[in-house]
Amino acid sequence: MTTLFSPALAARFDKLVGLYPVKRSALVPMLLYAQDEIGYLSDAVIAEVAQRVGISESDVRSVISYYSLLRTHPAGKYNVQVCTNISCMLRGGNEILEHCKKNLGIPNKGVTPDGLFSLEEVECIGACSWAPAAQVNYDFHENLTPDSIDKVLDSYRAQAAPGSKK
Amino acid sequence: MATLTTHPDCVPLISYRFGKGATNIDKYIQLQGYESARKALTMTPDAIIAEMKASNLRGRGGAGFPTGLKWSFVPKQSAKPKYVLVNGDESEPGTCKDRLIFEHDPHAVIEGVIIAALSVQARMGFIYLRGEYRYLLTIMEKAVADAYARGFLGRNIFGSGIDLDVVTQTGAGAYEVGEESALMESLEGKRGIPRIRPPFPAVVGLYGGPTIINNAETIATVPHIFRIGAAAYAKLGTERNGGTRLFCLSGHVNRPGVYELPMGYNLKKMIYEVGGGIPNGKKLKAVVPGGSSTPVLTADEIDIGMDFDQVGKAGSMLGSGGVVVLDETACMVEFALRTMKFYRHESCGWCIPCREGTDWLEKSLIRLHKGGAVDKDIDNIRYLAENMLGRTFCPLGDAAAMPTIAFVKKFRKEFEDHLDGKACPYHHAAALQPALV
């Protein structure tokens, strides 16, 4: 079959649907891995995943709408997710979020015009003892201060800069 | 990336291999790894369950149900396949302990699955991590692959003639999926909507088969029980509360961190000695003892042992082991609001008391915090919460209602201070405004 995914991911999906007693069990991880590669769950991605799992596209969409990590619109290349839940709030999580808004020049759930960053206020990410914390894509950044989050954001800018190795 | 914090009172049992490179299977084996599984292979299922019962291990996810008893509910004969399911969807605000286990000792989780599977004759196990823990999935997947390569998983494990497959996967962001029946729905590729119980998962669980579902810390503790013996394990804790657990200290303490302490450890000591007390000479105001769902304790209520029974007697719950400390500068209304904002966001919307209740509670708390509320609103908040209790499909409704009732009951004066057009007297409104309102 023609596929939207890289050969490695397509092979992973082929294996994944055979791993469980029912094919559909592979749906949530497939959507997440597809999103990681493509950037978001486009109509074409949804169609292909539905076909691979053997369910309807509307079933797939119903599942997507339930999970907060899954998105049907592009996010920035680096999705900055700042936790403001209780443990982070007590140690300045809201201030970190405000600081990110200023640094990036975008509101909560915004994307920078160059598509490099998006910003999201998120619920507890499991970094309570190292609060305040944020995740950029899947990377944790902990014990944050306004200064240290600036450095974190700069490090991603540097990664994306032309001539950078990454 | 996440590391254990230690204190002289800590007892390294679950954390015995943390920081020792035990993600490497050879290192794990060198540190008594897979000895417990080998031991369990020589035992009958009944003997394994008897050992678990004798350990007095109680579920570390929050409910504190005796693990051995839970396993004993799985019927011996079943037309449908049986499963073992590890709940690593750690999402309770204030809780960050399972992360350490997956990061430092992934084989302990696998070995726990093997022992659990042997106890009920299951042939398949699942390890489900929260979606945000992607780096841990990589670690777990490698550990599982290594265990397969050694013949500890797959066909004829340890040459015993028994087959056991283990699948690892992550969720995709949903607190509700930490609820056991919702987790099974998610694992079946659906929205994480809870199922009505009974029947309980031990009888009708994943794919309709009898299922053991345990928190990741519970499962990772199992091999340690077999390593040191159930009696020795039980003795580490208090009566009916065996062993140790990973406590996550967060909030206003000098040394926040994840510490492994014996069950029954004094909460006051945990905050002042282990955690180094409150920063900047501030006074303690309140403690949430077991994750955001557990009723708050006032500063006068913390001279208690941290086990399920003693915290229960004090009117709260030991919960997930997430101890959140609030100093005198914290606004309880703001804290209640942030807690409710979370539950409103995470309510799956399946049943009305939870869907509507969390929404109205959040609205009322926003109004109160902004200074637009009237006296009656405080009673309404409590009334709404009390009427959610026990009336929802799954415990998420209770998890939202219980702390709210305690906030109003124990800190009513602070709620009243927000009345008559007065904005938050703790001056947090400015910081809160963009994020919450």
Interface residues (C-beta under 8 A of the other chain):
Chain A: L19 Y20 P21 V22 R24 S25 A26 L27 V28 P29 L31 L32 V53 I55 S62 V63 S65 Y66 Y67 S68 L69 L70 T84 N85 I86 S87 M89 L90 R91 N94 E95 L97 E98 K101 N108 E121 E123 C124 I125 G126 A127 C128 S129 W130 A131 Q135 Y138 D139 F140 E142
Chain B: M1 A2 T5 P81 E90 S91 E92 P93 G94 T95 C96 D98 R99 M124 R130 G131 E132 Y133 R134 Y135 V167 Q169 T170 G171 A172 G173 A174 Y175 S186 L187 E188 G189 K190 R191 G192 Y207 C248 L249 S250 G251 H252 P256 G257 V258 V288 S292 G322 V324 V325 L326 A330 E334 F335 R338 T339 F342 H345 E346 C348 A431 L432 P434 A435
